[in-house]
């Protein structure tokens, strides 16, 4: 379905993938909370998305319906890829581990809320497309 290839849907899909990756990273942090010398990691996506969208303001972006067409403006597939970064500089315990379990658990709850929101938005978009195609309210 070509309607799902739009930039807005692509951003939502990227955010959902970032939330899935963030779930794995935070779970790994929690699992290694007592391991000496373990350094916590986090996922960057929203910041990268904001930067990439900020660079496109005022640009005209054309939609290519054929691979032979000349691209106009930035390609809609230039979505950032979520990045996992590790905090090597801080230390919370005498064993040089920097995992704060309370913080990680709150990040886990926040990520779950974000994930649920992304799923609801995607479901809403698909429902709206289905309504438009079927012509019913």
Secondary structure, DSSP 8 states (H G I E B T S, - for coil): -GGGGSHHHHHHHHHHHHHHHHHHHHHHHHHTTTSTT---EEEE-HHHHHHHHHTTTT------SSTTS---SS-TT-----EEEE--S---STT-----HHHHHHHHHHHHHHHHHHHHHHHHHHHHHHHHHHT--
